Amino acid sequence: MTTTISGTAGVTFPAGGLGNPAGAVVGTTDTQTLTNKTLSTGLVMGVSAITSGTAVASTSGTSIDFTSIPSWVKRITVMFNGVSTSGTSNLLIQIGSGSVTTSGYLGFVFCTTTNRGAYSIGYLLTALVAADSLLSSNITLALVGSNTWVQSSVITDYSASVLNANSSSGKLALGGTLDRVRITTANGTDTFDAGSVNILYE
């Protein structure tokens, strides 16, 4: 199979290839920056498939929101780095489509010193916290299908007064495509006073 070069028709590649490329021809060992290209399947080596949000200091306010999450996202990891609040209300995550959903969650949480049964206002992450709690963890949210999201986490509390591990799991069927994640407390009034929070999505 040969390449045909014509003074009037340009370069014609072998059957099965391109006729007359509109841009520069790139060889198999050349480097090319892709712009406005769609990858229908597979991943490009050296290019991350995970997008990081912007870390937020969890040092004020009653909630921390991550919004404008793309519609194609199938998994979200919420990261706690020494997170603390002003009181003893347990921490939770709420998700939403257009607005935060505050009911309909199903799940359970327990820790090494106590436990808590079913809950519905969010993905409850802790069963026992103190004002000096320092929480660190990766919390996973994954799309099962039909806008149903499942959650799982193990959170370690390094505070001197509590010092335990919390394990939780839950699910929620959203009414639409997820576009936001909120970190807050069960009573909604305790304020964040230490640490930082970020998300990864893919």
C-alpha positions in Angstrom: 0.0 0.0 0.0 1.5 3.3 -1.1 0.9 7.0 -0.4 -0.1 9.0 -3.4 1.3 12.6 -3.8 -0.5 14.8 -6.3 0.3 18.4 -7.2 -3.5 19.1 -7.5 -5.1 16.6 -5.1 -2.5 16.7 -2.3 -1.5 13.7 -0.3 -3.7 10.6 -0.4 -3.1 7.9 2.3 -3.8 4.2 1.8 -7.3 2.8 1.9 -8.7 2.8 5.4 -6.8 6.0 6.3 -7.5 9.7 5.9 -7.8 11.3 2.5 -6.6 14.8 2.9 -6.1 15.8 6.5 -7.1 19.3 7.4 -4.3 19.7 9.9 -0.7 18.6 10.3 0.0 15.0 9.9 1.3 13.4 13.1 3.4 10.3 13.2 3.1 7.5 15.7 6.1 8.7 17.6 5.3 12.4 17.4 3.9 14.5 20.3 0.6 16.2 19.8 -1.6 18.4 22.1 -5.2 17.4 21.6 -7.7 20.3 21.4 -11.4 19.9 20.8 -11.1 16.1 20.4 -13.6 13.6 21.7 -12.3 10.3 23.2 -15.1 7.8 22.7 -13.5 4.9 24.5 -10.4 4.2 26.5 -8.0 6.5 28.3 -4.9 8.4 27.3 -1.7 7.3 29.1 -0.3 10.1 31.2 -3.6 12.0 31.4 -5.5 11.8 34.7 -9.1 10.6 34.6 -9.7 12.0 38.1 -10.6 15.7 38.6 -9.7 17.4 41.9 -11.8 20.1 43.4 -10.4 23.1 45.3 -9.6 22.4 48.9 -11.8 24.3 51.3 -10.7 25.3 54.9 -13.3 23.8 57.3 -12.7 26.6 59.8 -16.0 28.5 59.7 -19.7 28.1 58.7 -22.2 25.4 59.3 -21.8 23.7 55.9 -19.4 23.3 53.0 -20.7 22.9 49.5 -19.2 21.6 46.3 -21.4 22.6 43.3 -21.4 22.4 39.5 -20.3 18.8 39.5 -20.5 17.6 35.9 -23.3 15.3 34.8 -21.0 12.5 33.6 -19.5 11.9 37.1 -19.9 8.4 38.4 -17.8 8.4 41.6 -17.0 11.1 44.1 -14.4 10.9 46.9 -14.8 13.4 49.8 -11.6 13.9 51.7 -11.4 15.1 55.4 -8.2 16.4 56.7 -8.4 17.0 60.5 -12.0 18.3 60.3 -13.5 19.6 63.5 -16.7 21.4 64.6 -17.7 23.5 67.6 -20.0 20.9 69.1 -21.1 17.3 69.4 -23.5 17.0 66.5 -22.6 14.1 64.1 -21.3 15.0 60.7 -23.1 14.0 57.5 -23.0 14.4 53.7 -26.0 15.5 51.6 -26.2 15.4 47.9 -28.5 17.0 45.4 -29.8 17.8 42.0 -30.4 21.5 41.7 -30.8 21.8 45.5 -29.6 19.7 48.4 -31.7 16.7 49.3 -32.4 16.5 53.1 -34.6 13.4 53.3 -34.9 9.9 52.0 -31.5 8.6 52.8 -31.1 5.0 54.1 -28.1 3.9 56.0 -26.3 3.0 59.2 -23.3 4.2 61.1 -21.4 2.8 64.1 -18.2 3.4 65.9 -15.9 1.6 68.4 -17.7 3.1 71.5 -21.3 3.5 70.5 -23.7 3.0 67.6 -26.6 4.7 65.8 -29.4 3.1 63.9 -31.2 4.1 60.7 -31.1 7.8 59.6 -32.7 9.7 56.7 -31.4 13.3 56.6 -28.1 12.5 55.0 -25.2 10.0 54.8 -24.4 10.1 58.5 -20.6 9.7 58.9 -20.1 9.6 62.7 -21.9 8.1 65.7 -20.0 10.0 68.3 -18.0 13.3 68.1 -16.7 15.9 70.5 -15.9 19.6 70.1 -12.2 18.7 69.9 -12.7 15.8 67.4 -10.2 15.7 64.5 -11.7 13.7 61.6 -9.7 12.3 58.7 -11.0 10.0 55.9 -11.9 9.3 52.3 -15.6 9.0 51.9 -16.8 7.4 48.6 -20.0 8.1 46.8 -20.7 6.0 43.7 -23.5 6.0 41.1 -25.3 2.6 40.9 -27.7 3.7 38.1 -31.0 5.6 37.8 -29.5 8.5 39.9 -29.1 6.2 42.9 -25.9 6.9 44.9 -24.4 4.6 47.5 -21.9 5.8 50.2 -19.3 4.2 52.3 -16.6 5.5 54.7 -14.4 4.7 57.6 -13.5 7.9 59.6 -10.8 8.1 62.3 -11.2 10.5 65.1 -7.8 11.5 66.6 -9.2 13.6 69.4 -8.0 12.9 73.0 -11.6 12.8 74.3 -13.0 10.4 71.8 -10.3 8.5 69.9 -12.4 6.1 67.8 -13.2 4.9 64.3 -16.6 5.4 62.6 -17.9 3.2 59.8 -20.9 4.0 57.7 -22.8 3.2 54.6 -26.0 4.3 52.9 -27.9 5.1 49.7 -30.2 7.7 48.2 -32.2 7.8 45.0 -32.0 11.3 43.7 -34.8 12.9 41.7 -32.3 14.1 39.0 -28.6 14.1 38.0 -26.3 14.9 40.9 -24.6 18.3 40.7 -23.7 19.1 44.3 -22.3 17.7 47.6 -22.7 19.3 51.0 -20.8 18.5 54.2 -22.6 19.6 57.4 -23.8 18.4 60.8 -27.0 16.6 61.9 -28.3 19.7 63.8 -27.2 22.1 61.1 -26.0 24.7 63.6 -22.5 23.5 64.9 -19.8 25.4 63.0 -16.6 24.1 61.5 -13.5 25.2 63.3 -10.5 23.2 62.0 -9.1 21.3 59.1 -9.9 21.2 55.4 -12.1 19.3 52.9 -11.8 18.5 49.2 -13.4 16.2 46.6 -12.2 14.1 43.7 -14.6 13.2 41.0 -14.4 10.8 38.0 
